[in-house]
Amino acid sequence: MRAAMRPVADRYPLTEAEIAAFHRDGWITLPGLLSAAELAPLEDLYMRMLRREIPVRGRDYCDMTGDYHKPVEDYAILNVMLPRVYCPALAGNVYERRAADVARQLWGEDFAIDYDQLVAKPPRKADAVFHWHQDLGYWPITEDTRTATFWLALDDVADDNGCVRFVDGSHREPELREHLPLHGDRGSNHTLVAQVDPARDRIRSAILPRGSVSVHHERTAHGSGGNGSDRWRRGYVLAYRSPATIAAERAMGFTHSHNDAGEVLTAIGEQTRRREGRRG
Ligand SMILES: O=C(O)CCC(=O)C(=O)O
């Protein structure tokens, strides 16, 4: 299938070169996953959630740059965890169906949604920095490492409005990089920060037109700069993993909600630190 002919209904066929690039670099971009007509109803629900017309419980509506006590009007990165829980109309949408098709081509048939997330930088938010991290730094370490996390652009995104940037090949490093909390402990703020060195790491920006996606692996280091532009930078994240991995997470009490019990998040942090400690 030629790239120009996709998508076809719920399918988005990948080329062999795209599959190889995902496994080599730990991330890829895919153009035109959704059309303007397909984006419009999703964008409407997205904005209703950001405006809090659809209620979101507790810390699942937060600012990824600050502590949990920051006033909403000062938020730099508006972050909604688990939007399909709070807005069931999102469940089963065309983005979910096409992303599932892509995830299965990358990794095999047994793939399901682990969590979803909205992550939006309003215009002129120079402090809307999403710090470098590997997703696995936030997650429990599970046996099956297969992940495909999608980041759908609701706006044209580039460096000026804070697009996501990835470190090529970092998913193939033998150990996770060290992750330290940004503010105090995980009870004060969710954000963790990993070391990335522009002199040593090969960093590339995921420049995406509206309706396109990036797809990354759970160990690929990534982050994003502030939004210095007059445009929004809105992303809609969907993470796919195997049903067995999702069940293992849930058995630990880990749902990707920021309202998960503090002891669960602390135990996961300790598991990651023990793993990092084995490096030396
Ligand atoms: O939106 C961003 O800048 C970062 C998003 C992210 O970390 C992710 O999708 O895993």
The ligand as a Gaussian input file, in Angstrom:
#p B3LYP/6-31G(d) Opt

LIG

0 1
 O        3.168000      16.721000      25.365000
 C        4.347000      16.708000      25.716000
 O        5.086000      17.661000      25.573000
 C        4.927000      15.422000      26.278000
 C        3.982000      14.263000      26.188000
 C        4.526000      12.999000      26.736000
 O        5.403000      12.979000      27.547000
 C        3.965000      11.717000      26.281000
 O        3.070000      11.703000      25.444000
 O        4.446000      10.659000      26.745000

